[in-house]
Amino acid sequence: MEHSCVLVEVLIFLMMTFPQAAAGTHSLQYFYTVVTTEMNFPEFTAVGLVDGGQFVYYDSNIRRMIPKTEWIQKMNYDDPDYWNRETQKLQGSEEIFKVNVDILMMRFNQTTGVHSVQLMYGCELDDDGTVRGYRQYGYDGEDYISFDLKTVTWTAAKSQAVITKNKWDPDPGMTVARKNYLENICIKWLKKYASYGKETLERKVRPETSLFQKESSSPEVVCHATGFFPKAVMITWRKDGEDVHEDVELRETLPNQDGSFQKRSILKVPAEELQKHTYTCVIQHSSLEKELVLHVRNKQQILKGTHSLQYFYTVVTTEMNFPEFTAVGLVDGGQFVYYDSNIRRMIPKTEWIQKMNYDDPDYWNRETQKLQGSEEIFKVNVDILMMRFNQTTGVHSVQLMYGCELDDDGTVRGYRQYGYDGEDYISLDLKTRTWTAAKSQAVITKNKWDPDPGMTVARKNYLENICIKWLKKYASYGKETLERKVRPETSLFQKEASFPEVVCHATGFFPKAVMITWMKDGEDVHEDVELRETLPNQDGSFQKRSILKVPAEELQKHTYTCVIQHSSLEKELVLNVSERQILKDPQEERK
């Protein structure tokens, strides 16, 4: 680790995207962060990485640099004073950074709130001997100032950083020392670390892959690769064999607890597009002899013989007269229990769950106490995440969704997923018993939870055993209700004759699974179709609609039909668009 000059004016930058080392490249990089916080969270942290994998760690709570991989412990024999020497440097950096954040708050005219100063520096060495170095600072997640190795000068990204630039540029001793460190000393250490970790750093591990959609109507398909090494990977999408670049969100490559990496790419396309075209996710990695091609299948099908139990917890920062915390439990998609921070009790939402009053009289008190505890935890969690995302005001939310499914053939599935402000945050992978971070801010959570085997084993046991046990109990209580078959009530309408949208609506059906499609002259129609989510009704039944968007003249030239399939029907329902209802007649309005 670099010997840090004792400079009070060290001012910084949180990396949203880290430099990615190419294949055949070794890299050494360090991240220092100081955060103003009164919570039980380290004020200062420092992390060192070789080839993207963490090898050393320091924070202001433990106040020692510690190893994070086995191979670095070879230092104990080659350089016994290494750990004490690096610890002393970081203790000095900690004090400097604590002063720096106060200086920058003053420069930005800030006196309160959560603020952070960050430093990222390091070097890269290609197989052909090419060397690159960088040193970049940030403040509150934005670029502040960076070192230009070519000109040996500093580049200010903020007007407030000009003071720093004007102080550092005239100091040739410091700038030459920085350049020498990045191009020589850093490379020397990188070579040493790479030789220590050769077996680990040059290994090739194939990615484990998955392709999933939250639900059939969701416009997002996620291609996820995890467990691979080295870090460099490519995930791309194809449509009918052609590369797709639009509507693709490529997430950062994130570290796993075992030193491997994970990455995801999200394809955002309407459900009807997935039906019309052949989409594939293509994964390329140095461990693979040829690229992996995953096919996006049409997942829109009527599921039969499946029971599900799921819970949704939500905490929202709000000053309105609205519950801050809510918890909802559902069996087969229908609500059966409810809790919020206003009533502070779990209450029944369906008749059959009240059988618990006789079989387990303490059930309601016991579950209420659990949820009161969860309420307090979630209120703390939203404060922690606001701090991690550098937010001090506004409406923010933390969500948890967990549950299990049981098929008639005995197949069991479980899941536990957290979200922040409506986006994925972290989820439990039952196969690997590890957590998958969907945001860089979630890596802290992952690094805290992964090393706790007791918690992950307990979560897995709950989802695959205890949850299923409760699901079977609830399904037996609600058997008459949950296994009923109720035909959908259907309607076909248009807002007005000239309006280019025809709505096919089904409501009152049970169970939840239903399929609504369109046909034109007897052929399936996939274009210009918007399929909405399946929604619950107040009585425990469900509703769904599909919207066909075609010009009025098209409706006159061709025969369009809406086709509804449901397990309550002996045969599919076919509604002819020519018999649709026009809700508003423009001629009538003019009378």
N, C-alpha and C positions, 0 to 999 in steps of 0.2 A: 504494500500500500504506500502511496506517495507520502513523503515527509512534508507535512503542511507548513508553509510559512506562517508565522504568527501575524496575521493581518486582520484587523478588526473589520475592515470593509470587505466582507465576502458576501456576495449577493446573488440570488439564485433562481432556479428554473425546474418545474416539475415536468418530467418527460411524459407526454401523452403517447408518443410513439418512440420506441427505442431504435437505435441503429441496428439493422439486421445483418449479421455476418453471413456472407455467401458460402457455398460449399467450398471446402479446401481452405477455409479461413479460420484462424484461431483468434479469439478476442478476450480481452481483460477489461472489465469496467467496474466502476464503483458508483454507488448512489448514496448521497448524504441528504437527510431531511430533518428539519426542525419545525415543530408545530406548536403554536400557542394554544394550550389546552389545560383545563383544570381537571380533566377526567383521568382515570387510572389507565393512561396510555403513555408509552414512552415519548418524552418531549423531543428527543434526538435519536435517530436511527442511522446506521451505516450498513450497507450490504455490498459485498464483493462477489462478482460473478466471473467465471471462466467459461467461455463458449455458451453463455446464456444461463448456466447453471450456478446456483448459489454455492459458494465455498467457505465464506466467512461472514460473521454477523456481529454487530455491536449495538447496544442501545443504552440510554441514560438510566434505565432501571438496573440492569445487570452490571454496567460499567466495566465490561471486559470484552475483548474480541474473542469469539469462540468459533470452533470449526463447525462447518455444516455439511462436510463430506468426508469420507474416510481417507481419501488419498492425501489431503492437505496435512494430515497428522504425521506424515513423514518428516515434516518440519521439526517435530520433537527431537529427532536424532540429528538432522543436518544442521539445524540452527536453533539450539535450545532456548535462546533469548528472544526468538521471533515473536511469540505471543505477548510477552511483557512489553517489548519495544513497540509493537503495533497498537497495543492497548493504550500506552502513554500518548501516542500520537493522536488517537481518537478521543481521548479524554481532553486533550488540548483543543481539537476541532470542535468538540461539543460546546466548550465554553465560548469559543469564537462565534459559533452559529447562533447561540442564544443571544449574544450581543447584536449580531447581524439582523435578526428578525425585528428587534426593537428599532434599529436604525431605519430599516425599510418601512416599517409602520409609520415612523415620523416623516419619511420622505413622501409617502402616499397620503399623509394627513389622516391617519387612522389611529384611534385610541382604544378601540374595543374590537371584539369579534375574533374568529379563528383565522389565523394567517400562517403561511408556511414559506420557508426558504428551502430551495433544493439545489444540489450540485450533482452533475453527472460528468464523469471524466473517464477516459480510458484509451486503449489502443487496439489496433487490429493488425494481424500479420498474415498475408497470403502465402500460399505455397511457393509462389514465384519470387518471394522476398519483398513485395510491396508492403509499405508501412503506412498506416493512417492513425492519426490521433485527434482527440477532441476534448474540450473542456467547456461546459455550458452551465449557466446558472439560470434560475427561475424564481419568480415570486408569485405566490397564489395561483400556481398552475399555468402561468404564462411566461414566455421567454423574457429574460431580463438582460443578460449580457453574455457574450461568448468569445472565445479566443480563436483568432484566425492564424493558423500555423504558417501560412504562406507569407503574410505581411508582418507577422509577429506583433500584431496589434489587437485591441479589443473592439468588438462590435456591440454597440448599445442598441437594444431592441425597444427600450422605453426611454422617454425623455429624462426620467429620474435616474437612469443608469449613466447618463453623460458625466455626472459627478465622479462616478467610479472609474469610467474610462479615462477621464482627464487626470485621475490620480495614478492609474496603473500604467498607462502608455509611456509616460516619461521615465519609468523605472526599468531600464534595460536589464538590470540584474534579475528582477523577478520574471520578466517575459522570456529571457534566455533560459532561465531555470525551468520554466513551464515547458518550453519547446524541447529542451534536453530530456526532461522527464518523459514526455509523451512519445518521443521518437527513439529514445535509447533505453533509459532506465525501465520504463513500463514494458518495453519489448523484452528486456532481459528477464524481468519477473514473469512475463507471460510464457517465455520458453521454459523457465524452471517449472512453473505450475503445469504446463502442458506435458512435460516429461514425467512429473509425479503422477499425473492423472491419465497417462497415455491409454491404459487399458480401458478406463471409463470413458474418456473423451472421444476415443476413436471407434467406439462400439457402434454397431448399426442395429437399431431396434425398429421393427415394423410397427406402423400405427394400427391401433384398434379403431374401427370406423363404425359410424352409425348415421342413419338418415331418418329424420323424424319431423313430424308436423304436430303442432299442439292439438289441433282437431281438424277434421276434414275441411271445414269452411275457412280455416285460417289461411291468409295469403302468404305465410312464411314457411319455407322448408329449410331445415337446418342440416347442414352436412358437417359432422363433427369427427375430428381425428384426435386421438389421445394416446399417450404411452410411447410416443416415438422419440428416437434420438438418432442423429443430432437434431438441432433446432430447426434448420432450414427445411421448409416444406412448401408445396404449392397446392392450393385448392381452387379449382376452377369449375365453371358450369358450362354445359352444352345443351342446346335445344335443337333437336332433329340433326345432331351431328355437328352443328355450328357453334362456335364459341359465343357465350353470353357475357356481356360486360355491364349492361344496364340492369338496374334493380337488384344489384348484388351488394351486400354489406360484408366485407371481410374483416373479421375481428383480429385483435392482436394475438400473437403466439404467447401463451402463458405457461409458466412452469408448474409441474406437478411435484408433489412431496417427495417422490422417489428419484427426482433428478431428470425425469423425462419431460416431454412437453405436450401441450394440447393446443388445438386451433379449431375455430369454426368459421364457416361461411354461410350466410343466410341469403336465400333466394326469395325475393318478394314478388310473387305472381298470383293472380286470381286463381281460385280453385278450378274454374272452367278452362283456364289455360293448361293446367296440368292434365286435364282430360283430353285436350285436343292434340297436344304435342308430346314428344318423347324427350324428357329432361333427364340429364345424367350429371352426377357430381364426379369430378375427376381429381384424384389425389396422386401427387408425384412426390417421391421421397427417395433419398439415396439408399435406403434399405430395401427398396423394391426393384425387382428385375424389370418389371413393366408397370405402367400406371394402373392404379385401382379405379375401376369404373363402377359407381353405384347408381342403380336405376331408381328414379322416382316413380313409384307405383301409384296408381289411382286408389286412394284409401277410402273413397266414399262408398261404403257398403253398409248394409243393414246387419248390425251385430245381433246375433241371437244367442240366448243362453248365457249371458254375462251379467253378473251382479257387481256393483261398485259401491265403495264407501269412500267419501272424500270430505275434507275439511278445508275451509278458507278462513285465514286470519288476516285482518287488515288494520293497520294503525295509520291515522292521518293527522298531520299537524293542522289544526283549524281552530279558530276562535268562534266559529258559528255554533249554534245550538244543534249540533250533530254529533253522534257518538264518536269519540276519538278512536275507540277500539271496537271492532266487531268480529264475531266468530260465527260461522255458519257450517252446519253439518248436513251432508246430503247422502241419501241412499238411492242408487239407481237414478241419480240426477234430480231427485225430489228432496226438498228441504225437510228435515225431521227435527232438528234442534237449532236454537239460536241464543246468542249472548251478545250484549254490548255494554260499554262502560257507563251508560246511563242507568240501566236496570240492574246491572251487576249480578245477574243470575242467569243460569242456563234454563231455557224454557222449551216446552214441547211445541212443535209446529205441525204435528200430524197425530191423529188419534191413536194409531197402533203403538207408538213409542210409550204411551202412558201405561202399557202393560208392565213397564219397569217399576211402577209404583208398588206392585205386588211381589214381583220376582226379586227386586233389589232396591228396597226402600231408601237406601243411602245414596243411590245412583246420582240423584240431582244435586245433593250437597257436595258429593265428591267431585263431580265434573265442574261444578261452579267454582270450587276452590282451585282446581287446576287452571281454569280460565282466568280467574282473578290474578293468579301468579303469572300467567302468560301475558296478561294485559300490562303488568308492570314491566316485564322484560321487554315487550315490544315498544313501550314508551321510551325506554333507554336506547333500544336499538335504532330508532329513527334519529335520535340525537347523534349517535355515533356515526351513522351513515351520512348525515348532513355534514358532519365534520370532515369525513373522508372525501366527500365531493366538494369541499370548500364552499358550503352553503350556510348562510346565517339567517336567511329570511325565506318567505314563500311557503306555499303548500306542498308538502312532501309526504310520501307514503311508503310503508314497508308491507309487503304481502308474503304470506306463506300458503302454499297449497301442498297438501300431502294426502295420501290415501292408497287404496289397494283395489284390485279387481280380481274376480274369480270366475273362470269359465266353467261351463258344465263338464268339460273334460278334465277339470282339476288344475288347469294352468293358472298360475298366480303371477300377478304383476304388482309392483309397488313403486311409489315415487314420492320424493320430497323436494320441493323447489321453492326458492325464495326470489322475490322481486323487489326492485326499488324504483319508485316513480314510474311504474307500469312497464319496466323492462327487466329481462332476466338478470339475476344477480349471482346466485350460486345454487347448485343442485347436487343431490347425492346420487352417485353411480353405484347401484346395488351390486353390479358384477365385480367391480374392483374395490368396493368399500372405501372409495375416496370421493372427495368433493370436487366438482367441476366449476371453476370460476368463469363467469361469463363477462365480468368486468375486471379491469386491472385492480380496481379498489377492493375487489373480493379476494384477491390473493392473500391479504392479511388474514381474512377469515379462514380461508383454506389451510393456510400454514398453522393456524391455531387448532383447527378441528381434525385435520388428517392425522397428526401424531397421537390423537386420543382414541385408541382402538376400542376402549370401553364404550364411548359414545356411538361410534359408527356401528359396532356390533349390536348395540341396543336398538339403534334406528332400524337396522336390517331385520332384526328379530321382530320388532313391532310391525313393520310393513309386510313381512312374509308370514307371520304367525299370529301375533296378537290382533292385528287389524283384521285378518281373515276370520279369526274366531268371533270378533264383534260383528263383522259383516254377516256371518252365518246366523248369529243370534237375531240381528235386526231383520234379516231377510225372512226368518221364521216368524217373527212377530208380525211383520207386514206382508206375509205371504199372499193373503187374499188381495191386498191392495197392489203389491209390487208385481204380481204375476197376472194381473188382469190385462185384457186386451180391449182397448177402446178405439173404435174407428175414428179417423179424422173427419171433422167437418170441413168442407172445402168451398173455396170461392175463387172466382176468376174475375178480375176487374181492371178497369182503366180509369184514370182520373178524369180524362175527357177524350173525346174521339180523336182529336189531333195530337194528343200526347203520345210520345214514342215509347212508353213503358206499359207493359201488361204484367200484372201481379198475379201469381198463383199462390194462394194462401191456404195452409192446412192448420187446423187448430183443434184442441180438445183430445188429441190422441195420446195413447199410452201403450207400450213403453216409448222411450225417447227416440230411438233410432228410426229414421224415416228417410226416404229418398224422393226428391222432386227433380224431374228432368223435363226437357222440352223436345218436341219433334216437329219437323217441317216436312210436309208431304211424305210422312212415314219414316224420315231419316232423323237420327239424333242431331240435335243442335247444341253446340258448345260455345260458339261465339256470341258475344253480346248478351251474356247471361250473368246475372249477379245473384249468387246464392247466399242468403243471410244465415246467421247462426240460429240454432234451435234454442228457443227461449221457454222458460217455465211460465205456466199460468198459475193463478192464485189457488185453483182447486187441485194442483198437483199434476195436471196434465201438461202437454207441451204444444207449442206452435212453431211454425216455420214458414218462410216465404221465399219464393224465387222470382226474380224479375227479368223479363225478356225485354230487351231494348231494340226495337225495330221500327222503321218508319211506318206510318199509317198505310201507305200504298202497298207495302210488303204484305201486310195483314190481309189486304183485299185480294192480292194475286195468288197467295199460297195458303195451304191448310196447316195451321199451327195447332198443336195440342200440348197440354200440360199432363205429365204422367206422374202419378203418386203411388209409391210402393211402401207398404207397412205390414208388420207381422199380424195385424188384426184383420187384414184383407185377404180373402180367398184368391182374388186376382187384382191386378193393378187398376187404379182409377184413372180414366182418361177423360180430361176436360177439354172440350173444343173451344178454341179462342173465339170463334164466331158467335158463341153464346155468352160471351163475357158481359159484365155489367158496366155501363158507362156511368160514373158517379156524378158527373156534371155535364150538362148539355149547354153549350154556349148560346144556342138559339133561345133556350128558356130564359137565360140571364138577360137577354135583350128585350124580352116582352114587358 
